[in-house]
Amino acid sequence: WRRVPPGFRRSGCMEGALRAPAPCVFRQHRQLFPQMVRVMRELASFMHARPQDIVMVPNATTGLNVAIQSARLQPGDALYMLNIGYGSVKKMAVAASSQAEVVYGDVTFPISGPDDILKLVERTMPPHTKMAVFDAVTSNTALVLPIQQLVQLCRSRGILVLIDAAHALGQLVIDLESLDADFYVTNCHKWLAGPRGSAVFWAHPRVKHTVRPLVVSHGSGHGFTSDFIWDGCRDYAPYLGVSAALRMWRQLGPHRCRTYMHDLVCQAATLLASAWRTTTLAPLHMCASMALVELPFKQAAAGGELQNPEEPPANSTDAKHVQELLHHEFRIECPVKCIQGRLYVRISACVYNTLHDYEKLREAILKIKIY
């Protein structure tokens, strides 16, 4: 227990909570909220946004749900996204559009560059689309999408656009003022290296009046920031901890970090593809700090042709098997993805990685005998 300071009484405030500060309500107003505002200002500066347009949420999932529900989809509306979007966002779209239509643009590989994505969207996004959802960096396929051009396309058609940027903060330069999207959601706990349970939800001033939090509490009805900052008893420590992560980035230099990570992932992908006689899923100029490299299993390519075209395609069970072998037998944690019947490793490069890490992965895969 932390003892109650002399002269204070608990008055039913957080009774029974270990290390409970008291009196809690006044402590929130006088100490916590100013610190929250400070962190949001730091984040806004890092993301080139106005502080009054961003709020903190526990995770990108929360922010994405808020944005999709803000569209208030009606019968006759469509919500558009690519088939390479994140799985949970597809479920959100279906849940929020029980009376509307969900339309997917089907990305097939190989692709040659960002123009392939843009042309696909131009061709397949229906005229009755009310909201479009695009990833800044796709999770399963590690592609950096041309979101600036996609936003411009949506704006020209009067379509709300939501950017799922769960992997963007730390990987990409973010300039929300110039992007001109309607909603932008990103995690702090991934590439920024902030605490788990911290994410950012940004809404353009033209749509903020449509936004409602998922939880209604004391802060509701007092403005955009208040709606989200005071939504019940919670642990604010992850939000406050983001300040330390931002300080680390400022000290290391954001441009220096991003350049190192991108160069390293390109070197690593080239190293692995050469050793395994395979290729990357997409051109490396479409990658930031992640890339997919095909594994030399099952339908491994040899000179662009399948070694055994009659072999059944790989599936998610095969991917899980390889990932578990890497973990348990070689103490390597690396996601394995199944894309169009082929297996790929999704490699990532951060400031603490070196090429030696990927050399270990190269040797481990060559030692694995699955079939």
Order of alpha helices (4+ residues) and beta strands (2+ residues): alpha-alpha-beta-alpha-beta-alpha-beta-alpha-beta-alpha-beta-alpha-beta-beta-alpha-alpha-alpha-beta-beta-beta-alpha-beta-beta-alpha
